[in-house]
Amino acid sequence: MAMTREAIKATEAAIRPYVRTTPVLEVNGRDFGLADFALTLKLELSQHAGAFKTRGAFTNLLTRPVPKAGVVAASGGNHGAAVAYAARRLGVSARIFVPTISSPAKVQRIRSYGAELVVTGDLYDDALEASREWQAKSGAMAIHAFDQTETLLGQGTVGLELEAQAPNVDTVLVAVGGGGLIGGIASWFAGSKRVIGVEPEGAPTMTNALRAGRPVDAPAESIAADSLGPRRVGELTFAIARKHVERVLLVSDDAIRRAQQALWEAARVVAEPGGAAATAALLAGAYQPAPGERVAVIVSGGNTSAVNFEAALPAKAAEAKR
């Protein structure tokens, strides 16, 4: 199936009973100490399993024949949690491979959904190789985290929803790892809105690919590497980005940390590092809106244990919980 608006609409209808329409929060650049401009936060961290990945997971499970052996996926964490959640919801067995860099919050979430979890290797690509070995041995259906049409179609429903919720937006900022989210969103808008990618400086996968004219290896040395640090972008996602993404910006890990804090302080949004990367482009000045420009930021995930809510309790209340 081609990556068209019609295909994304059909996908949205198929997965609608299983996914949330995530909210948008209308704020202003001044809330973050920036200039006066309209800013829309698309809160994909409120999706089932804590990230946009659930859309692609359900698309795969609902549109492909699932064998008795179930499904297998490799993930930095969020895709694994999404596949585990969708598999449990649909009564399918799932084995998830993650690397050692996966955050404890994501590992715990995968386990909580009842999937068989295998922690192996240091990086996403190590887990991917192990998952492929298991797929060949078991006959399970592989669900790729980003470079698969069904996955991309599911992620494209984020763009569909955003257009309905904030039709006047001019520019959409999207974090990039393997390229599944930006590939889906860019396919939906197909040039009708400016789509800009944001990557950590330590994991410039799409940046390196665009410079080289093809997907190439990149380092995965970032605070956001568990969600934005595959070795390279996908072939499908690269082709879409080259056609429909205006450019890709780089942000530092310090900028991502500041964005996490700013989202919490200004909007009480708890984003994981990868989920805050697109916001970091605004706060660090990597992207500066023109006067009157209306900007949307995808807050793509919230699977983090970085916020200690108990620490905010009065001492006696905190003690009473122990």
C-alpha positions in Angstrom: 0.0 0.0 0.0 1.4 3.4 -0.9 1.9 6.2 1.6 -1.0 8.4 0.5 -3.6 10.5 2.4 -6.2 8.0 1.3 -4.2 5.1 2.8 -3.7 7.0 6.0 -7.4 7.8 6.3 -8.2 4.1 5.8 -5.6 3.2 8.5 -7.1 5.7 10.9 -10.5 4.1 10.5 -9.1 0.6 11.1 -7.2 1.5 14.3 -9.7 4.0 15.7 -11.3 1.6 18.2 -7.9 0.9 19.7 -6.0 4.2 19.9 -6.7 7.5 21.6 -7.2 10.8 19.8 -4.4 12.6 21.7 -5.1 16.1 22.8 -3.5 19.3 21.7 -2.5 22.1 24.1 -2.6 25.7 22.7 0.1 27.8 24.3 2.3 30.8 23.3 6.0 31.2 22.8 6.0 33.7 25.7 5.1 30.8 28.0 8.6 29.5 27.4 10.4 32.8 27.4 10.3 33.1 23.6 8.7 35.6 21.2 5.0 36.0 20.9 3.8 33.2 18.5 1.1 30.6 18.5 2.4 27.2 19.6 0.4 24.0 19.6 1.7 21.0 21.5 0.4 17.7 20.2 0.6 15.4 23.2 1.4 12.0 21.8 2.8 11.0 25.2 -0.8 10.5 26.3 -1.3 7.7 23.8 -1.7 4.1 25.1 1.7 2.8 26.1 3.0 6.3 26.5 4.0 7.2 22.9 2.9 7.5 19.3 4.3 4.1 18.5 1.0 2.4 19.5 -0.6 3.6 16.2 1.9 1.7 14.1 1.8 -1.4 16.3 -2.0 -1.7 15.9 -1.8 -1.1 12.2 0.5 -4.0 11.8 -1.6 -6.3 14.0 -4.9 -5.4 12.4 -3.9 -5.4 8.7 -1.4 -8.3 8.5 -2.0 -12.0 9.1 -0.5 -12.9 12.5 0.9 -16.5 12.7 0.4 -18.8 15.7 4.0 -17.9 16.8 2.8 -14.4 17.4 4.9 -11.3 16.8 8.4 -10.1 17.5 9.9 -6.6 17.6 13.1 -4.8 18.3 13.0 -1.5 20.1 14.8 1.1 22.1 11.7 0.9 24.3 8.7 2.8 23.1 8.0 0.6 20.0 8.4 -2.5 22.2 5.9 -1.1 24.8 3.5 -0.3 22.0 3.7 -3.8 20.4 3.4 -5.4 23.8 0.3 -3.4 24.6 -1.3 -4.0 21.2 -0.5 -7.7 21.4 -2.1 -8.1 24.8 -5.2 -6.1 23.7 -5.6 -8.5 20.7 -4.6 -11.7 22.5 -1.4 -12.3 20.6 1.9 -13.5 22.0 4.8 -11.1 21.7 8.6 -11.3 22.2 10.4 -7.9 22.5 14.1 -7.4 22.1 15.6 -4.2 23.6 19.2 -3.0 24.2 20.8 -2.2 27.5 20.4 1.5 26.9 16.6 1.2 27.2 15.4 3.2 30.1 14.1 1.4 33.2 10.7 3.0 32.7 10.4 1.5 29.2 11.6 -1.9 30.3 9.1 -1.9 33.1 6.3 -0.9 30.9 7.0 -3.7 28.4 7.0 -6.2 31.2 3.8 -4.9 32.6 2.0 -5.7 29.4 3.0 -9.4 29.6 5.3 -9.7 26.7 8.4 -11.8 26.8 11.3 -9.4 27.1 14.9 -10.0 26.0 17.6 -7.4 26.9 20.5 -7.9 24.6 23.4 -5.8 23.1 24.3 -2.2 23.8 22.3 -0.5 21.0 19.0 -0.8 19.1 20.7 -2.4 16.1 22.0 -5.2 18.4 18.5 -5.9 19.5 17.3 -5.7 15.9 19.7 -8.4 14.8 18.7 -10.7 17.7 15.0 -10.2 16.9 15.7 -11.2 13.3 17.4 -14.4 14.4 14.4 -15.2 16.6 12.0 -14.4 13.7 13.8 -16.8 11.4 13.8 -19.5 14.0 10.2 -19.1 15.3 8.2 -17.9 12.4 6.8 -15.0 14.4 5.7 -11.9 12.5 8.3 -9.1 12.7 7.0 -5.6 13.3 9.6 -3.0 12.4 9.9 0.1 14.5 10.0 2.5 11.6 10.9 1.2 8.1 7.7 -0.6 7.2 4.7 0.7 5.3 2.2 -0.4 7.9 4.2 1.3 10.7 4.4 4.5 8.7 0.7 4.5 7.9 -0.1 4.2 11.6 2.2 7.1 12.5 0.7 9.1 9.7 -2.5 9.3 11.7 -0.8 11.8 14.0 -0.7 14.2 11.1 -4.4 13.5 10.2 -5.4 14.2 13.8 -3.3 17.3 14.1 -4.7 18.9 10.9 -8.2 18.4 12.2 -7.4 19.8 15.7 -5.1 22.7 14.5 -5.9 23.4 10.8 -4.2 26.8 10.7 -0.7 25.5 11.7 2.1 26.5 9.3 5.0 24.4 10.6 5.3 21.1 12.4 8.5 20.2 14.3 9.0 16.4 14.7 11.8 14.5 16.5 13.7 12.0 14.3 15.1 8.6 15.2 14.6 6.0 12.5 12.1 8.4 10.8 8.8 6.6 11.3 7.0 9.5 12.9 8.3 12.2 10.6 7.8 9.9 7.6 4.1 9.3 8.5 3.4 13.0 9.2 5.2 14.3 6.2 3.3 11.8 4.0 0.1 13.1 5.3 0.9 16.8 4.8 2.8 16.1 1.5 4.1 19.7 1.3 0.9 21.4 2.4 2.6 22.4 5.6 6.3 22.9 6.5 7.6 19.7 8.3 11.0 20.1 10.0 12.9 17.3 11.7 14.9 17.6 15.0 17.7 15.2 16.0 20.2 15.1 18.9 23.7 16.2 17.9 24.9 12.8 19.1 22.5 10.8 17.0 22.3 12.6 13.6 20.8 9.7 11.6 18.7 11.7 9.1 21.2 14.6 9.0 23.9 12.2 7.9 21.7 10.4 5.4 20.6 13.6 3.7 24.2 14.8 3.4 25.3 11.5 2.0 22.2 11.1 -0.3 21.4 7.7 1.2 21.0 6.1 4.7 24.4 5.8 6.3 25.5 4.8 9.8 25.5 7.4 12.5 26.6 7.4 16.2 24.0 6.9 18.9 25.5 9.0 21.7 22.7 11.0 23.2 20.5 11.2 26.3 17.7 10.4 23.8 19.4 7.4 22.2 16.8 4.9 23.5 14.2 6.5 21.2 16.2 8.6 18.7 19.3 6.5 18.2 19.1 3.7 15.6 22.3 3.2 13.6 20.6 4.6 10.5 17.3 5.8 9.2 15.2 3.5 7.1 15.1 3.3 3.3 11.4 4.1 3.2 11.6 6.9 5.7 14.6 8.5 4.0 12.8 8.6 0.7 9.9 10.4 2.3 12.1 12.9 4.1 14.0 13.8 1.0 10.7 14.6 -0.7 8.6 16.2 2.0 10.8 17.3 4.9 12.1 20.9 4.6 15.2 20.3 6.7 16.5 18.6 9.8 17.9 20.5 12.8 20.4 19.4 15.5 20.1 20.0 19.2 22.4 19.3 22.1 21.6 17.0 25.0 21.7 20.0 27.3 19.0 21.7 25.2 16.9 18.5 25.4 17.2 18.5 29.2 16.2 22.2 29.3 13.2 21.4 27.1 12.1 18.6 29.4 12.2 21.0 32.4 10.5 23.8 30.4 7.6 21.6 29.3 7.1 20.6 33.0 7.4 24.1 34.4 5.3 25.9 31.7 2.8 23.3 30.8 3.0 20.4 33.4 3.9 18.0 30.6 6.3 15.2 31.5 8.2 14.3 28.4 11.0 11.8 28.0 14.2 13.1 26.3 13.2 12.0 22.8 9.7 13.4 23.4 11.2 16.8 24.3 13.7 17.1 21.4 11.4 18.9 19.0 10.6 21.5 21.7 14.4 21.9 22.3 14.7 23.2 18.7 12.6 26.2 19.7 14.1 26.9 23.1 17.7 26.6 21.8 17.0 28.9 18.8 17.7 26.2 16.2 14.3 27.1 14.8 13.0 30.7 15.0 9.5 31.2 13.8 8.8 34.2 11.6 6.3 36.9 12.8 2.8 35.5 12.7 4.0 31.9 12.1 1.9 29.2 13.8 4.0 26.3 15.0 3.1 22.8 16.2 5.4 20.5 18.1 4.9 16.8 18.5 5.6 15.8 22.1 6.1 12.2 21.0 6.6 10.2 24.3 6.5 10.3 28.0 8.0 7.0 29.2 10.4 8.3 31.8 10.9 8.0 35.5 12.7 11.4 35.7 10.0 13.1 37.7 9.8 12.1 41.3 6.4 13.0 42.4 6.9 11.7 45.9 9.6 14.2 46.4 7.0 16.9 46.0 4.9 15.6 48.9 5.0 17.1 52.4 7.4 15.1 54.5 4.8 13.5 56.7 2.7 12.4 53.6 5.8 10.9 51.9 6.7 9.1 55.1 3.1 7.7 55.4 3.4 6.1 52.0 6.5 4.0 53.0 
